[in-house]
Amino acid sequence: MYYLQNGTAFKAVLSAKLKFIILILAGTLALVGCKDSVEPSGTTNPPPKDTGNETVATPVINPGSGSFEGSVEVTITSTNTIATIYYTLDGTTPSTGSSVYRNPITLTESATIKAMGVMTGANNSNVATASITVTPVDPEPTPDNNPPTLSAIPNQSVQAGATIAFTAQSADLDGTIPALTISGAPTAAVFTDLGNGSASFEWVTTTSDVGDYTVTVTATDATDPTLKATTTATLNVTSDPVTTVSPPTINPDGGEFTDTVDVALTSSTSGAAIRYTLNGDAPSATSTLYTGPIPLTETTTIKAVAIVGALSSTVTEATFTATPPTDNAQPQINAIDAQSVKVGTLLTFDVVATDADGTAPSLTADTRPQGSDFVDQGNGEATFSWTPNASQVGSHTVEIVAADAVDPALTGSISVTITVTAANTTPPPGGEIDGVSHYFQFNEGDATSFADYIGGSATCTDCPDGVVEGSFGFAERFNGTSHLLTQTYDDRLAWPANANVSVEAWIKIDLSCATPETVVGRIDESGQTQWSLGCSNGKAAFDMTDSAGNTASLNGTTNIADAQWHHIAAVKSGNTVTLYVDNAEEAAQTIPFSGDFIGNNAPLTIGGLTNGANFTGTLDEVAVHKVALTLAQIKQHFGDGNIGLRRGLLGCESNVKIMPMGDSITRGTGTSQRHSYRPYLFKDLTDSNYDVNFLGFFDDGLTVPGITYEHRVSAVSTKSAAFVNSNVPKWIDSTQENPERNTAPTPDIILLHIGTNDTDIDGNPISVEENVSNVQALLNSIDGFEEFIDQEIVVVLAKIVKDITDSASEAKTSNFNNQLEAMALSRTDDRLILVDHENALDYTTDMDDLQHPNNAGSQKMANVWRAKLSEFLPVCTP
């Protein structure tokens, strides 16, 4: 729990679903922050006194002492079902300051568990002990790694001047690719590892190379370099000179074929290298080297030449004509619906063609709009993409043709109509907030689309990471390189030269922000219009340039590259631009803007600009306003850090559920003099446009003239905090059925006024200290229920109305309220707000009797509740 003195207003988080927060309204005390998780207070309560009553049963630890492998789940139970069990894992004796047992404990390491049961009005139990030994599980053995294999390489003999060429081929049963190397190769030889388990060797011999050469090829395992395979080959170069080179033989030597044909090339000249072409060009020494049969699937003319040194043979050629089978099927293209797109928006669609013969047709689209792209993937699929410009508004046709893989003359085709409309200048439907044009809360977590509360959304392909560490629940962490959110342009961004606008965000910088980084902005890459709010040199920064080139450039003075949350804002009021950091003005400039900021429909971007300046850090809440915020508003938005940039936007998905809880001061009697505060508070809240619903275990059945209100309440006359504590589970658990209670859900807020009846459950008087302790136990029960249902409740705890029976009673009430306040402040892990009813009433005119306010006093109580609730309740109705 966080709080401030001197009357500073509390700001609490109410996210899309209001969470449990405990509000305690105290004269000059107010909370200004809170945490997302709720744990029991770190304050250690004194153990109950030995009253001579029963002793709590010793807890049972299951399983008991023993040894376990890997992990073990331990439960702790007590036959006293309402007892609280405290436990330790390090062998120390538990106390009420130890951990509270709520759920089974999973142990992965050895521990000595000790547990003790505690219950109000009973003696603490004996301590139960269990020694549990956990041994780790042996890891699975690593599977064996297979060595690579290598195919044999044949020996070769050539005349000097001829070329020796071969391919080395390796494999590995593990599926990895071995690395190939060679040793013993002549200096002029070229050995190339192709990276796919194979390598090529080529050596053009000369007369100085006459002799024998032994080369060794080695395949090395990709995982374990000690695992290798080798093969050797002898290369012989003779001295007989080559004077002529025989032309290659093509086998088969041409003709018609169906489906596919493999063509082999040979030369009778030993050591001759064969080079060939398939496109009809004459082959040369730089053409493709023949290394194995050539598969043909379409009509082709092969031309080949044999080369030894500088000598070449005559060219041999053969033509192979592909003929379709007699039952060759025509390719078909799947139907594509008519398309529509707005100017400046990318349109893409996929094209799929099939052929009953099982072949993949080729796809073309020669008739299509200017500037569009059509890419054939080579597998019977293609992609069309196009971003039309303003001059292309109207209807366009794309003619798509699928050609048969065997007989290209056999085709199928379709036409696709595309209608281009003008760019959308109307914002998409959404919420409406006075003066706000864009508002992103980033509550989506890991997502590809982020809602703009005012309308539309920002999307991404490389998206930021959703993290639960924002000031308001989820936030988004950007990596500074590729994470970028983009929202399509509309006329909310069409700022004229004299526009009054504001931009603000909550940011946390991860690194130094040494160079300019953009949090939110726009840039027209085809012109010069741009604006950008972000950071540079570790400080806040804002830049904006109009279409005429007039530029404002502001830099802050405070270092915000400290891994802490900061509120940054830029305000343009006419020609004056001001930069704010954490509610303080840090820079201002006056620039004679004469151009607009429309920027050729450039999108709004978050986390960078379309040309870079990416942000490294975390963002939570980004807003753009169509008004110039005042300094007072900037200060309020900074102060509303736990609520969000716009007060009242969170939690509006459903009404806020409030449960009044306590004794007869809360319940009322229904007499004309004593209605309780509830009717007046309900009317005040609804008249102020708060969407609230009162819940409770009981229906008071009362009527208040002139006021319509919800009658539910969880309060009982003459009862104490201990009694209320014993009923908390069924009063606030919506799953427990009771004929007296409506089927309303669990409350979001509890208004708690309790302590006037300073007696125990049996009606015996108790001390101030024990009364406060009973209230503390009640708060602990609410904490435990919150954890059980994984939901947080807002509790507003009251310093109670004074008992004026006599001076001793007055003093006792004041003493109780003082100790109640101290107890509340000690619960630093709770969301707890204190309000003060003791000092709100005139005890001469505002009392119906010596303990209960009259209607005038009840109205004053309602005013106290409402004043604190209005600091964080969302205004969700018009």
N, C-alpha and C positions, 0 to 999 in steps of 0.2 A: 504494500500500500504506500502511496505517495501523498503527501499533504503539504499545504502551505499555511502560514499564519497570516494575520492582518486582513482577513476577509477576501483573499484572492479566490476567484471562482474555480470550482472543480470542473475539470474537463474529462469526461470518461468516454471510453470506446463503446459505441453500440454498433456492431457490424450488421451485415445483412440479416442476421438473426441475433437479437439482443442476448447478451450473455449475462450470467450471474455476476453482479457487482454488488458489494455491500456498501450502501451509502449511509454515512453517519453525519447528520447535519449539526454542526456545533458553531455557535456564535461566530467566532473568528477563525474557525478551522475549515479548510476545504481541500479536497484531493485534487491534484493536477496530473495524475498519471496512474497507470495500473499495469499489471502484468497479465499475460494470457493464461497462465496456468495457476491453479489454486492448490496450495499445499497447506497442511496444518501449520498453525503459528509456531514460530521458533520459541515462543515463551513457554517456559516450563511451569505448569500449574502445580501448586502444592498438593500432595496426596491427601485424599479424604481423611478426615479425623476418625479415630477409632471410637465409634459411637456405641459400641457394644452390640451392634446389629450383626446380621449374618456375614460370613466371609465368602467372597466370590470364589466360585469353584476354580481349581487349578486348570489352566488351559491344557488342551491335548495337542501335541505336535505329531503330525502324521506325514511321512513315516518317522519313526523314532530314530535313535542312533543306529548307524550302519554305514556300509560302503556302497558306492554307486559308481557306475561307469558313464562318463560323458556329462550327464546332467540329471537333476532330480527336482521334481515339483513338490513343495512342502506346503501343507495347510495347517492352520492353527484354529482350533475351535474351542468354544466354552459352552457348558450347559446353561450358563446364564446368558440368554440370547441378547439382552440389552447391554451387557458389559462391553466396555472398550478394551481391546487387547493391545498392549504395547510390547514391542520386541526389539532385541538386538541380535546381531550376527557375529559379533566379535567376542562373545563370552562374558561381556560386562552385564551387570545386573540392570534390567530395564527400569525406567521411571516414566512418569507422565510426560517427560520431555523426549522420550524415545519415539521411534517410528510407530505409527498406528497401523495395525494389521487390517487390510481391507480385501485383498485379493491374494490368491496363491503365489508363493515365492519360488522362482526358478533359480536353483543354484547350479553354477558351473564350476565352482571352486569349493574346497572344503570350508566348513563353517561350524561354529558352536552357537546354536540358537537358544536364546533364553526369552521366555514370554511370561507376562503377568496380566491378569484381568483386573479392571478397575470399574466400579459402578457407584454412582451417587447413593449415599445412604448405607453403604456396605463397606466392610474391610477389604483391602486389596488381597488378591489371591496369593497363594504361594507361587514361587517362580518355577516354571517348567523348563527343563533343559534337554537338549538333544545334540549329540556330536555327530556330524555327518561328514563323511569323507568322500570326495568326488575325484576319481582318477580319469585322466584324459583317454580318449579313444585313439588307438594307433592309426595313423593315416594309411590310406590304400597304397599299395606298392606301385611304383612307376612302371608302366608297361615297357617291354623291351623295344629297342630301336633297331630296325632292320638296316643292314648295310646296302648301299646302292649296287646296281648291276650295270654292266657295260657290254654292248655287242662287239663281237670280233670285227677287226678291220683287215680286209684282204691285202696281201703283199702286191706291189705293183712294180712293173719294169717298163721304162720308156726310153726312147732315144733322146739325146740332148736337144733341147729346144722345145720339147713337148711339155704339156702341163699335167701334173699329178693332182688329182682332186678326190676327196672322199668326205663322207659325213660320219661323225661319231654320234652314237645314240646310247643314252643311259636311261635308267628308270629306278624307282624306289617304291617298295611295297607300302611305305608309310604315307605315300601321296605327296611327299616333298620333292623339290627339284634339285638334283645334285649340281654342283659346280664342276665344269670341265676345264682341264688344263692339259698342256702337252710339253714333253721334254724331248730333247734330241733332234728337234726339227731344224732344218737348214735356216740360215739367217733370212733368206729371201722368202721363206714360206709364210703364209698368213693363216693363223688359226683363230677362229672367232667363236666364243661361247655365245649361243643365241638366246640363252636365258630360259629355254623351255625344255632342258634336258638333252639338247642336241648341240653340235658344234660343226663348223665347216672348216676344211683344210684345202688350201690351194697353193700350188707351187709351180711357177713357170721356170723350167730348168734351162741351163745354158751349157755350153761345151766345158766350162770350168767346173761343172757340177758332177762330171762323170765319176761314178763310184756307188758304193752301197751305204744306205742310211737306215738306222733303226730308230723309230720314233715310238714313244710311250705316251698313251693318253690315259689320264687319271680322272675318275669321277669321285668327288668328295661329298660326303653326307651333309645335308643342309643343317642338321641339328647337332651332330657329333662329328667334328672335323677329323677325328681319329679313324672313322669308318670310311674306307676307300675301296675302289675297284679299279683295276688297270688292264689294259690290253696293249700289245705291241704289233707293229707292222714293219716289214722291210721294204724300203724304196730303192730301186736300182735304176741308175742312169747310165746308158751305154753311149759309146763314142760314135756309132754310125750316124752320120748326118742325115737329116730329113731334107730331101730335095723337092718332094711333092707331097701334097696332103689330099687324101681321097675324100670326096664329098660324103656327107652323112647319108645314111639310109633311114627313111621314115617308114615305120611299120605300125599299123597298116599304112598303105600309101595313098590314103584319101578315100572318098566315097561317101555314101549316105549312112547315117546311123540313127538309132532311136534311143532316147533317154541319155546315154553317156557312152563314151569310148575312151580307152586309155591308149596313148600314142607313145612309142618308144623310138629313140634316136640312137644310132650307132655309127662308128667310123672304123674302117679297116686299118687306119693309120694308128699305130700304137702310141698312146699318150696324148692323142689329139683331144683338145677341149672343144666341146660342141656348144655353140651359142645359138639362140633361136628367138624368133618373135612370133606373136599371135595376132598382130594388128595389120599385117600386110607390109610392114616396113622391111627393108633389107637388113639382115643381121650384121653385126660387127663385133669387134672384140669387147665392146661394152654392153652388149645385149645379155639377156638372161642366160646363165650357165646351166646346161642340162645336167641334172643329178639323178633323175628317175622318171618313170612314166608320167606323161602329162594327161590329166583327165579333161575331156571336153564335154560340155553339155549343150553348146550352141554352135551354129555354123561358124567355122573358123578356117583361115588359111595359115598353115605353119610354114615358116621359112627358116632354114638352118644352114650353118656353115661350120666346118671343122677347122681348128686353128692350132698350129704348132709354132711357137715362137712368133716370128714375123711372117710366117707362111700361112696362107688361108686357102681353103678349097673353094671350089665353085659352090654356089648356093643351090640347095635342094628345097623344093617346096611341094606341098600337097594340100588339097582343099577337102575339108570334111563338112558335109552338109547334114544338119540335123533335120530329121523328118518327124513330124508328130505321129503318134500312134493313131490308128484309124478311129479310135473312140476317145480322142483327146477332148476333155471337157472345157467349156468356157469358164473363165474366172468370174466370180461374183463379188460385189462390194456390198457390205452391210449398209442398210438404210441409215441416213443421217437426217435428223430433224432440221427444219429451218432455224437459223441462228439470228440473234439480235445482239447488238453491242452499242455502247455509247462512245462518243468521240473521246479519245485519250485512254480508253480502257482496253486491256489485252484480251483478245478472244483466242481461245485454242480449242481444237477438237481433234479426236483421233479417228483415223480411217483404218478399217480392217477389211482385207480381201481374202477370199478363200478359193480353193480349186479342188474339185472332187478327185483329181489325180494325185493329190497330196503334195504338189509342188507349190512354191511360194510365188505368186504373181508379183511383177514389178508395178509400182504405182507412180503416176505422174499427174500434175495439175497445171497444164500449160495455160489454161484460161482461169485466171484468178485476179483479185484486186492488186493494184500497184502497191508495193511495199510489204506485201504478205510473203510468208515463207511456207514452203511445202517440202518436208524431209521424208524420203523413203527410207525406212529402217532396214530394208533388205530381207525381211521375214514375213512379208505380206501385210505389214502395218506401216502407217505413215502418220505424220503429225502436221496439222495446219495451224499457223499462228499469225496473228495480225493485230496491230494497234492502229485503228483508223484515225486520220486527222480531221479537222473541221471541214475541209473541202470535200470530204468523202461521204458526207451525210446522204443517205439514199439507199437504194437496193443494189446489190452486187451478186454475181453468180460465180460459183467455183465449179468447174468441170473436172471431175476426177476420173482417170482411166486406169484400169488394171489390165496389164498385158500378160498373156500366158508365158510361163517360163520356158516352154518347149517351142511353141509357135507364137512369136510375138504378134503376128497378125490376128491372132485370136484374142479379142478384148471384151471387157465389160466396163460399163461406165455409169456414173450417177451425177446429178447436178445438185448443188447445195446453195440455197438462197440465204444471203446475209443482209439484214437490214441495219443500217447505221443511223443512230439518232444523235441529237445534240447532247453535249455533256450535261449530266444531272447538276442543276444548280439549286435544287431544293434539298435541304438536309433530310436524311432518312428519319422516319418517325422515332420518337424516343420520349424521354421525360422533359420537363421544362423547369428551368431554374432561372429566376430573374437575373439577367445580366451575364449568364454563362453560355458559351457557345460549344465548348467541349469539356468533358469531365470523365477521366479514367480512374477507377478505384483500384484496379489490378487485384481483384479477389479471385481470379480464375485459377491461380496456381500454375502448374505446367499445362500450357494450352497453346493453340495456334491462332486464336481469335480473342480479342480483349474488348469488352463492351465500352462504348462511349455512352454514358448515361443520358446525354442529350439526344443521341441518335446515331445509329451505325456502329461500326467497330473498327479497330485497327488489327491487321493480320500480319502474319510472318511466315516465312518458310524456314529460316534458321532462327529459332525462337529462344528468348531468354529463359532462365531457370526460375520457376516459381519457388519462393522460399517463405517460411513463416517467421519472418523477423522484421516485418515492417512495423511502422508505428500504428498501423490499423489492420493487423492481421496479415494477409498475404502481401508480398511485394515481389518484384521481378528483378533478377540479377542479370546484368548485361556484361558480355565478355570483352567489349572494347574492340572487337575485330569484325564480327559477322552478324551479331544479334541486332535486328532492326524491325520495328513495327511500322506499318504503313497504313494510312487511312486515305481513301480516295477524296479528291478535291470536291467541295461543293461551295455554295455562295456564302457559307459562314466564314470562309477564309478570304473573301473578296474585300479586303480592306482598302478604302480610299486613302488619299494622302493625309486627310485630316482625321483619320479614324482615332477613336479613343479605345485602346485595347490593353489587356493585361495578360501575362502568362506567369504561372507559378507551379512549383513542384516541391515535393519532399525528396531529398537525395542523400545517399551515403556513398562517398567516393572510396573505392578499394585501394587505388594506387595514388600516384602523385598528381595526376592530371597536369603533367608538365606542358603538354601541347593542347590546343583547343579541342574540347569534346562537347558534343551536343546532347542535351537531355531531350529537348523538344524543339522542333523548328520546321522550316520549309526552305527549299532552294530551287530556283528555276535554272537548270543547267544550260538551257538554251539562251538565257538572258543574264540579267544581273540582280534580279529581285531575290531577296532572301531575308530571313530572320532566324535567330538561333539563341536559345537560352541554355546555358551550360556552365562549363568551367574552363579555366586556362591558368597555367602556372600556379595550380593549387588554390585558386580563388574563383569566386563566381564571375560569370561573364555573360554579356548580352550584346549581340550585333544585329543591326537591321539596315538593309539597303533598299531604297525604293526603285521604281522602274526608270527614274531619271538619274540614278547613280548617287543620290544623296545618302550618306552613310553615318550611322551612329555606332560607336564602339565603346562599351562601358566595361570596366574591370573593377571587381571588388577589392577590398583591403584586408578582409579576414581570411586566414587560412582555413579552408573547409575540407582539405584532404587529410582528415584525421580519423577516418573510419567511424564517424559519428553522424547521426541524422541532422540535416540542416534544411531549413525552409528558404528557398530562393525565389525571387519574383522580379519581373520587369514590367513597368507600367509606361505606356505611351499616352500622354495627355496632350493632344494637339501636336506641337512640334517638340515637346519636352519629353525626354526618355529618362526614367529613373530606375536604378537597380537597388534591390533590397536584399539583405541577408539576415535571417533570424530577427525579423521585425525592425531592423535598423537600416536607414538609407546609407548606401556606401558610394554611390556615384550617380551623376546626372549630366545630361547634355541637352542643349537646345539646337536642333537641326532644321533648316528650312526645307522640309519635305515638300516636293512638288509633284512627284510621281506616285502611282498607286503601288499596292503590294499584292496584286492578283497573281502575278507570276506564271502565266501560261498554264493554269490548271495543275501546277505542281502539287503533289500530295503532302499531307501532314505526316511527319515522321517522328518517332520516339526512339531514343537510344542512339541517335546519329542522324546524318543527312544521307541523301541518296548517293552522294559522291564521297562519303567518308565521315571523318570527325566522330567516330564511334565512341560511346560512353562506356567507361569501365567502372561498374559499381551497381548499386541497387536503387530502384525507383519505387516510390509508393505514393500515389496520388499525383496526377498531372491535370491541370485545368487551364483553359483559355477563356478569357472573359471579353465580351464585346463592350465593356465599359472600362474607364480608368479607375482602378481601386484607389481609395484614399489611404493615407498612412494608418488611420484608425482601423480600417478594414484589414490592412496587411497585418497589423498587430493582433487583431482578433483571429485571423487565420493561423498565425503562428501560435497563439495561445490555445487554439482549438486543435493542437497537435494530436490529441488522443481521440478526436472525433472525425477529423478529415478536413480537407480544404473548404468544404461547404457544409456548415452546420446543418444538421437535419436531413442529410441525404441517406444516411445509413439506417437500416432497420425498418424501411418502409414497406417491405414485402407483405407484412401482416401487422395487425395492431399490437400494441405493447400491453402485455398481460401483467397486471399489478395485483398483489395479494396483500390487503391490510391484515396484520396479525397482531394479537396482543390480548388485552383484558377488556373490562367493561368500558374503559375510556375509548377504545377502538370500536367496540360493538354498539354502544348507545342503548337507549331504552325506548326510543320512539315517542317519548312524551314531547309535548310542545316546547319544553324547556331544554331537552337534551337529545339531540339527534345524532351526535358524534360528528367528527370531522369529515366522514366519508362522503355524504351527499354534496357538501360544499366543495370538496376537492374534485370530485368527479365532474361537477358542473363547471368549475373553473378551468379544468384541463380541456374538456371538450369545447367550451366556449373559445378557448385559445387555439383551436384547430389541432390539438393532439389526439391521435387515434389510439385510445386506450380502452382496456377492458378490465373490470374488477373481477377477480376470482376469489373463491373461498370455499371452505368446507361446509359452511352453514349459509342459509338464506335468512336474513334478519326479519323478513316479513313486515318491514316498517314502511310507513308512508310519510313523505315530507311534502307539505303543501308547496306547489310551485316549482318543485325540482323532480326531474326524472333521472334516476340513477340506477346503477347495477348493484343489487343488494347483497352480493356474495361477500363473505367475511370469514376469516379464521381467527376467531376471538371468543373467549369464554369469561363471563363475569366471575369475580372473586378468585381467579386462578393466577398462579405464579409462573415465573420463568421455567421452573422445573416441570410444572404440569404441561406447559406449551412444548417444552423440549421432548417430553414423552409422546407427544402427538404429532411431531413434525413429519415423520415418514408418511402417515396417512393423509395429513393435511396438504402436503405439497406433491405427493406422488399421484399423478393422473391415472396410473394403472390400477390403483386400489378403488374398487367400486364401493359406493355407500349410497343408500337411498336418499340421504339428506343432501348429497353433494351433486352438483351438475357435472357433466362429463367434460369439463374444461381442461385444457392442457396445463402442464407445469408452468408456474409463473416465471416471468422475466425479472420482476422486481418484487421484493418484499418490503413493506413499510412496517417496521417493528417498534412498537411502544409497549414496553414490558418492565415490571419491577415494582409497581405500586403496591401490589399484594406481597409484602415481604414475609411470606410463610413458606413452609415446606409443603410437600404433597399432602401430608396428613394434617395440615393446618397449624403446625407449631411455629412460633416466631423464629426467624433466623437472623443472623447478623448481616450487616451491610456487605462484608467481605464474601459471605456465602451467597448472598443474593447476586452479587456481581459474578461470582464463580458459576452460578446457574445460568446466567446470560451467556457467559463464555462457552459453557457446555452446549447451549442452544446453537450458538454460531458454529461450533465444531460439528454438530449434527447436520447443519445445512451444508458445511464443507464436504462432509462425507457423502451426503446425498448428491451433491454436485458431481463428485468424482464417480459415483455409482452410475449416474445417467449420462456422464460425459457432457454436461451442460453447465453453464455458469449462470448464477442468479444475482441480480443487483439487489442488495439489501440496504435499506435506509434505516439506520439505527438512531433512536431518539433519546436525548436527555429528557427525562419524563416530567410531566406536570407535577408541581409541588403538592405534597400532602399537607394541608394547613389545619389538620385536626388540633395541633398544639405546637408550641415552639420546638419541642423535642422531635416531633414528626417532620417539621420543616427542615430542621438541621440534618435529620437522617436522610431526607430526600436529596438535599444538596450534597451531602457526603457521598451518597450512592452515585449521583450524576458525575461527581469529580472522579471517583474510582472507575466508573464506567468509561469515561473519556480516556483515562490512562490505559485501561485494558484495550480499548479499541486501537489506540495509537501503537500499542505493542504488537499488534497483529499485522506485521509488515508484509506478510505474504497474501493478505486478504484484500479484496476490493471492498473497502468499507468506508462509508461516508457518515459522519455524525451531524445530526441536526439538533437544535436547542429549542425545546418547548418550555423549559423551566422559566426562561426569561422573556418569553413571548406574551405572557398573559398578565392582565391586571387582576390580582387576586382579590380585589374588592368588588369589581363589577363583572368579572368574566367567569365566576364559579356558580354552579347549580347547587352544590353542597361542598363539603370540606375536601373532597377528592376529585370531583368530576366537573369539567367545564360546562357552562351553559352553551346555548347556541352561538352567542357572540364569541365566547372563548373557542368553540369548535371551529368557527370561521377563521379565527387567528391561527389555530393549529393548521388548518387547510392552507393558509397563506404560507406558513413555514415550509410545509411539504412541497407546495407548488414552486416556491422560489428556488429550491435546490433542484427539483426534477427538471425545471425549465432550462437548466444549464446544460443538459445533455439529451433530453428527450427529443426525438426527431419530429419536426412539423411535417406531417405526411398528408394532410388534407388541405383542400383549397382554402 
